[in-house]
Amino acid sequence: MTVLIEGRHPGELLMTEANGQRSRENITIASGAGIIAPGTVLGKITASGKYLASAVGATDGSQTAVAIALYGCDATASDVGIAAITRDAEVNGKILTYHPDRDQVAEKAAAQADLAAVGIIVR
């Protein structure tokens, strides 16, 4: 029997958001970021304003979590525009995807605190 594994769906993480979908914003995922899954916690590169998966060891500004990808994309070879949750929302923490180096509970809690600072509450 073949086992099928269903991936994350766009918007699956969203519990509540501000009226008029003002929680969402169009953002640019930086080229070279690779595959971004829906629900990936993102940081913003200070110099370019583009986004990457928020990594603990980053030093370009993206180490601070400020958004969550609403849709997935492949930004391996070029910049990609997607919609993201950037403010005034509640999300399901069990569905979030973190950068592989954010593997400790304290590191994930720090990212959730960063998100709370911009109005994204992780439940």
N, CA, C and O of each residue as an XYZ file, in Angstrom:
492
protein
N       0.840     -1.179      0.000
C       0.000      0.000      0.000
C       0.884      1.241      0.000
O       1.827      1.339      0.786
N       0.584      2.171     -0.867
C       1.342      3.406     -0.971
C       0.907      4.383      0.115
O      -0.286      4.609      0.319
N       1.880      4.957      0.804
C       1.602      5.965      1.829
C       1.817      7.338      1.217
O       2.882      7.625      0.670
N       0.811      8.173      1.312
C       0.899      9.534      0.799
C       1.038     10.497      1.974
O       0.364     10.343      2.993
N       1.907     11.483      1.828
C       2.091     12.486      2.873
C       1.696     13.838      2.300
O       2.273     14.308      1.319
N       0.727     14.438      2.914
C       0.228     15.722      2.439
C       1.029     16.846      3.081
O       1.217     16.856      4.298
N       1.501     17.785      2.281
C       2.276     18.919      2.785
C       1.384     19.999      3.369
O       0.163     19.859      3.424
N       2.012     21.065      3.797
C       1.282     22.203      4.359
C       0.519     22.942      3.265
O       0.948     23.008      2.113
N      -0.607     23.485      3.658
C      -1.429     24.262      2.744
C      -1.239     25.751      3.009
O      -1.035     26.148      4.156
N      -1.303     26.580      1.971
C      -1.226     28.023      2.197
C      -2.328     28.473      3.151
O      -3.490     28.098      2.992
N      -1.958     29.271      4.134
C      -2.926     29.813      5.081
C      -3.346     28.875      6.188
O      -4.112     29.270      7.067
N      -2.869     27.648      6.172
C      -3.262     26.664      7.181
C      -2.905     27.124      8.591
O      -3.605     26.780      9.543
N      -1.852     27.880      8.738
C      -1.368     28.320     10.043
C      -2.202     29.428     10.660
O      -2.142     29.645     11.870
N      -2.975     30.127      9.854
C      -3.670     31.330     10.286
C      -4.895     31.009     11.131
O      -5.784     30.274     10.700
N      -4.934     31.572     12.351
C      -6.084     31.390     13.232
C      -7.010     32.605     13.147
O      -8.215     32.453     12.945
N      -6.456     33.800     13.298
C      -7.207     35.041     13.127
C      -6.289     36.080     12.505
O      -5.067     36.011     12.627
N      -6.908     37.043     11.837
C      -6.136     38.160     11.307
C      -6.986     39.418     11.333
O      -8.199     39.347     11.531
N      -6.365     40.553     11.136
C      -7.051     41.834     11.181
C      -8.065     41.949     10.048
O      -7.926     41.315      9.001
N      -9.083     42.767     10.277
C     -10.101     43.013      9.252
C      -9.470     43.513      7.965
O      -8.467     44.227      7.984
N     -10.064     43.133      6.859
C      -9.600     43.588      5.559
C      -8.279     42.978      5.137
O      -7.619     43.487      4.231
N      -7.893     41.911      5.776
C      -6.635     41.218      5.484
C      -5.426     42.152      5.551
O      -4.464     41.978      4.803
N      -5.473     43.150      6.452
C      -4.339     44.059      6.569
C      -3.165     43.425      7.308
O      -2.129     44.064      7.495
N      -3.321     42.178      7.724
C      -2.224     41.426      8.325
C      -1.225     40.970      7.272
O      -0.092     40.607      7.588
N      -1.661     40.994      6.022
C      -0.857     40.453      4.919
C      -0.118     41.565      4.179
O      -0.536     42.722      4.150
N       0.987     41.161      3.593
C       1.777     42.091      2.795
C       2.493     41.292      1.715
O       2.863     40.139      1.937
N       2.687     41.890      0.561
C       3.492     41.257     -0.479
C       4.958     41.517     -0.166
O       5.363     42.662      0.037
N       5.750     40.455     -0.127
C       7.168     40.577      0.190
C       7.988     39.862     -0.890
O       7.442     39.159     -1.741
N       9.294     40.058     -0.837
C      10.198     39.395     -1.780
C      11.129     38.469     -1.014
O      11.833     38.895     -0.098
N      11.124     37.198     -1.397
C      12.069     36.223     -0.849
C      13.350     36.336     -1.670
O      13.312     36.291     -2.899
N      14.482     36.483     -0.986
C      15.765     36.700     -1.653
C      16.214     35.475     -2.432
O      16.026     34.340     -1.993
N      16.802     35.717     -3.580
C      17.390     34.663     -4.396
C      18.417     33.894     -3.563
O      19.191     34.487     -2.811
N      18.412     32.587     -3.705
C      19.328     31.743     -2.943
C      18.739     31.231     -1.640
O      19.375     30.447     -0.936
N      17.521     31.672     -1.312
C      16.877     31.233     -0.074
C      16.432     29.785     -0.144
O      16.182     29.164      0.890
N      16.329     29.234     -1.350
C      15.911     27.844     -1.516
C      14.404     27.706     -1.440
O      13.666     28.631     -1.780
N      13.952     26.543     -0.992
C      12.524     26.248     -0.895
C      11.986     26.842      0.404
O      12.497     26.560      1.488
N      10.965     27.656      0.281
C      10.283     28.227      1.440
C       8.906     27.575      1.508
O       8.116     27.678      0.570
N       8.627     26.913      2.610
C       7.332     26.245      2.793
C       6.318     27.230      3.360
O       6.702     28.194      4.022
N       5.026     27.004      3.111
C       4.028     27.831      3.781
C       4.217     27.706      5.294
O       4.405     26.605      5.811
N       4.167     28.821      5.989
C       4.343     28.801      7.443
C       5.778     28.980      7.902
O       6.055     28.849      9.095
N       6.703     29.277      6.990
C       8.100     29.489      7.373
C       8.255     30.839      8.065
O       7.755     31.857      7.587
N       8.951     30.833      9.190
C       9.243     32.055      9.937
C      10.364     32.783      9.208
O      11.420     32.209      8.942
N      10.124     34.055      8.888
C      11.040     34.824      8.052
C      11.667     36.003      8.795
O      11.083     36.564      9.722
N      12.863     36.352      8.360
C      13.542     37.554      8.827
C      13.808     38.450      7.631
O      13.862     37.979      6.495
N      13.973     39.741      7.884
C      14.167     40.720      6.808
C      15.621     41.166      6.749
O      16.190     41.587      7.757
N      16.220     41.073      5.565
C      17.594     41.525      5.367
C      17.589     43.050      5.404
O      16.885     43.692      4.626
N      18.365     43.618      6.296
C      18.359     45.062      6.486
C      18.757     45.820      5.226
O      18.100     46.799      4.872
N      19.807     45.396      4.546
C      20.334     46.129      3.393
C      19.407     46.125      2.187
O      19.306     47.134      1.489
N      18.724     45.006      1.925
C      17.925     44.890      0.704
C      16.419     44.960      0.929
O      15.672     45.256     -0.003
N      15.963     44.691      2.150
C      14.532     44.647      2.420
C      13.882     43.347      1.985
O      12.661     43.210      2.067
N      14.681     42.385      1.522
C      14.167     41.074      1.113
C      14.167     40.141      2.325
O      14.757     40.450      3.360
N      13.505     39.011      2.182
C      13.306     38.102      3.303
C      13.981     36.754      3.077
O      14.153     36.300      1.945
N      14.358     36.128      4.196
C      14.920     34.775      4.240
C      14.312     34.056      5.435
O      13.714     34.692      6.303
N      14.457     32.742      5.487
C      14.094     32.021      6.704
C      14.962     32.580      7.824
O      16.176     32.702      7.663
N      14.361     32.915      8.942
C      15.068     33.553     10.050
C      16.017     32.565     10.726
O      15.585     31.611     11.373
N      17.317     32.809     10.565
C      18.349     31.923     11.117
C      18.998     32.560     12.334
O      19.283     33.757     12.338
N      19.230     31.765     13.360
C      19.857     32.244     14.589
C      21.231     32.852     14.315
O      21.570     33.888     14.887
N      22.016     32.228     13.458
C      23.378     32.661     13.202
C      23.527     33.781     12.187
O      24.650     34.198     11.903
N      22.444     34.273     11.639
C      22.534     35.340     10.627
C      22.992     36.647     11.269
O      22.779     36.879     12.459
N      23.622     37.493     10.462
C      24.078     38.792     10.953
C      23.643     39.925     10.025
O      24.132     41.050     10.135
N      22.718     39.620      9.108
C      22.278     40.602      8.115
C      20.913     41.211      8.435
O      20.326     41.893      7.595
N      20.410     40.969      9.640
C      19.092     41.446     10.035
C      18.043     40.356     10.007
O      17.031     40.449     10.701
N      18.276     39.315      9.205
C      17.272     38.251      9.076
C      17.229     37.329     10.295
O      16.384     36.436     10.365
N      18.135     37.539     11.257
C      18.094     36.734     12.477
C      16.881     37.089     13.347
O      16.505     36.310     14.224
N      16.275     38.236     13.116
C      15.091     38.658     13.855
C      13.853     38.267     13.066
O      13.672     38.704     11.929
N      13.008     37.453     13.661
C      11.779     36.998     12.995
C      10.775     38.146     12.922
O      10.441     38.753     13.939
N      10.294     38.440     11.702
C       9.360     39.556     11.529
C       8.153     39.217     10.663
O       7.260     40.051     10.512
N       8.101     38.026     10.097
C       7.004     37.661      9.200
C       6.898     36.147      9.097
O       7.791     35.414      9.522
N       5.783     35.694      8.520
C       5.565     34.272      8.275
C       5.040     34.117      6.854
O       4.077     34.776      6.462
N       5.677     33.248      6.092
C       5.256     33.013      4.706
C       3.860     32.417      4.684
O       3.601     31.401      5.330
N       2.972     33.043      3.949
C       1.617     32.523      3.810
C       1.580     31.455      2.724
O       0.815     30.494      2.812
N       2.403     31.629      1.711
C       2.520     30.691      0.600
C       3.952     30.200      0.509
O       4.868     30.849      1.014
N       4.149     29.078     -0.120
C       5.485     28.567     -0.351
C       6.028     29.045     -1.686
O       5.288     29.561     -2.524
N       7.333     28.868     -1.874
C       7.942     29.237     -3.151
C       9.316     28.587     -3.268
O       9.850     28.047     -2.299
N       9.874     28.650     -4.468
C      11.235     28.186     -4.719
C      12.069     29.399     -5.132
O      11.985     29.869     -6.266
N      12.870     29.891     -4.198
C      13.723     31.059     -4.453
C      15.178     30.633     -4.587
O      16.084     31.357     -4.172
N      15.399     29.474     -5.161
C      16.749     28.958     -5.332
C      17.545     29.795     -6.319
O      18.704     30.118     -6.060
N      16.942     30.151     -7.445
C      17.675     30.815     -8.518
C      17.326     32.284     -8.724
O      18.066     33.007     -9.392
N      16.207     32.734     -8.158
C      15.825     34.133     -8.356
C      14.924     34.600     -7.220
O      14.360     33.793     -6.481
N      14.801     35.916     -7.096
C      13.878     36.487     -6.120
C      12.460     36.063     -6.474
O      12.119     35.927     -7.649
N      11.631     35.854     -5.446
C      10.244     35.463     -5.665
C       9.347     36.306     -4.760
O       9.630     36.474     -3.573
N       8.270     36.832     -5.329
C       7.297     37.575     -4.546
C       6.211     36.657     -4.018
O       5.657     35.848     -4.762
N       5.907     36.784     -2.730
C       4.831     36.003     -2.110
C       4.083     36.885     -1.112
O       4.521     37.990     -0.793
N       2.964     36.388     -0.632
C       2.230     37.047      0.439
C       2.703     36.481      1.770
O       3.004     35.293      1.881
N       2.764     37.347      2.779
C       3.206     36.919      4.108
C       2.361     37.610      5.172
O       1.770     38.663      4.933
N       2.319     37.004      6.334
C       1.704     37.627      7.500
C       2.792     38.490      8.134
O       3.854     37.986      8.501
N       2.528     39.791      8.264
C       3.541     40.701      8.792
C       3.090     41.458     10.043
O       3.897     42.158     10.656
N       1.817     41.332     10.434
C       1.323     42.067     11.603
C      -0.095     41.600     11.952
O      -0.774     40.969     11.143
N      -0.520     41.925     13.167
C      -1.910     41.772     13.617
C      -2.550     40.438     13.264
O      -3.554     40.398     12.552
N      -1.976     39.348     13.758
C      -2.542     38.025     13.479
C      -2.210     37.057     14.609
O      -1.284     37.279     15.389
N      -2.986     35.983     14.678
C      -2.698     34.860     15.557
C      -2.465     33.644     14.670
O      -3.220     33.395     13.730
N      -1.407     32.886     14.978
C      -1.057     31.723     14.165
C      -0.896     30.490     15.045
O      -0.623     30.590     16.241
N      -1.069     29.335     14.430
C      -0.913     28.054     15.111
C       0.585     27.706     15.142
O       1.182     27.443     14.098
N       1.173     27.704     16.314
C       2.604     27.441     16.465
C       3.023     26.044     16.067
O       4.195     25.821     15.766
N       2.100     25.097     16.056
C       2.444     23.722     15.696
C       2.644     23.548     14.197
O       3.137     22.514     13.745
N       2.261     24.561     13.432
C       2.354     24.462     11.980
C       3.534     25.268     11.434
O       3.842     25.168     10.247
N       4.190     26.053     12.262
C       5.299     26.889     11.792
C       6.514     26.058     11.406
O       6.789     25.013     11.995
N       7.232     26.547     10.406
C       8.477     25.926      9.962
C       9.609     26.905     10.256
O       9.520     28.088      9.927
N      10.672     26.401     10.875
C      11.814     27.231     11.246
C      13.040     26.862     10.420
O      13.134     25.757      9.886
N      13.970     27.797     10.322
C      15.266     27.519      9.696
C      15.895     26.347     10.455
O      15.731     26.260     11.672
N      16.610     25.444      9.773
C      17.187     24.271     10.439
C      18.093     24.588     11.634
O      18.208     23.764     12.541
N      18.739     25.764     11.659
C      19.603     26.065     12.808
C      18.816     26.560     14.019
O      19.396     26.760     15.086
N      17.525     26.757     13.873
C      16.672     27.169     14.997
C      16.007     25.899     15.549
O      14.792     25.722     15.470
N      16.848     25.032     16.105
C      16.370     23.708     16.509
C      16.187     23.538     18.021
O      15.745     22.479     18.468
N      16.509     24.534     18.793
C      16.346     24.456     20.250
C      15.050     25.160     20.660
O      14.618     26.110     20.006
N      14.445     24.694     21.726
C      13.193     25.279     22.214
C      13.376     26.770     22.504
O      12.508     27.575     22.167
N      14.487     27.140     23.120
C      14.742     28.547     23.457
C      14.878     29.409     22.200
O      14.467     30.569     22.198
N      15.450     28.850     21.138
C      15.601     29.598     19.883
C      14.243     29.833     19.220
O      13.991     30.902     18.662
N      13.379     28.832     19.287
C      12.031     28.987     18.739
C      11.225     29.977     19.577
O      10.452     30.767     19.036
N      11.406     29.934     20.895
C      10.722     30.875     21.777
C      11.187     32.308     21.504
O      10.385     33.240     21.559
N      12.473     32.484     21.213
C      12.994     33.813     20.884
C      12.371     34.327     19.582
O      12.027     35.505     19.485
N      12.225     33.457     18.590
C      11.583     33.847     17.329
C      10.127     34.223     17.572
O       9.625     35.177     16.978
N       9.450     33.485     18.435
C       8.059     33.790     18.745
C       7.937     35.124     19.472
O       6.966     35.852     19.268
N       8.909     35.451     20.314
C       8.925     36.754     20.982
C       9.152     37.881     19.968
O       8.542     38.946     20.063
N      10.039     37.630     18.994
C      10.272     38.614     17.919
C       8.971     38.845     17.144
O       8.626     39.985     16.832
N       8.261     37.776     16.840
C       7.000     37.891     16.100
C       5.961     38.660     16.922
O       5.221     39.481     16.378
N       5.906     38.396     18.223
C       4.963     39.109     19.088
C       5.242     40.612     19.066
O       4.314     41.416     19.160
N       6.500     40.991     18.944
C       6.869     42.414     18.917
C       6.276     43.134     17.696
O       6.081     44.349     17.732
N       5.990     42.390     16.616
C       5.371     43.003     15.429
C       3.875     42.677     15.339
O       3.234     42.945     14.323
N       3.330     42.096     16.411
C       1.896     41.845     16.457
C       1.432     40.495     15.961
O       0.236     40.288     15.751
N       2.374     39.560     15.769
C       2.004     38.209     15.350
C       2.111     37.315     16.586
O       3.205     37.078     17.098
N       0.983     36.829     17.053
C       0.935     36.034     18.274
C       0.902     34.553     17.900
O       0.054     34.113     17.124
N       1.835     33.800     18.461
C       1.922     32.360     18.217
C       1.170     31.657     19.344
O       1.487     31.837     20.520
N       0.186     30.868     18.979
C      -0.623     30.130     19.979
C      -0.198     28.692     20.018
O      -0.750     27.906     20.788
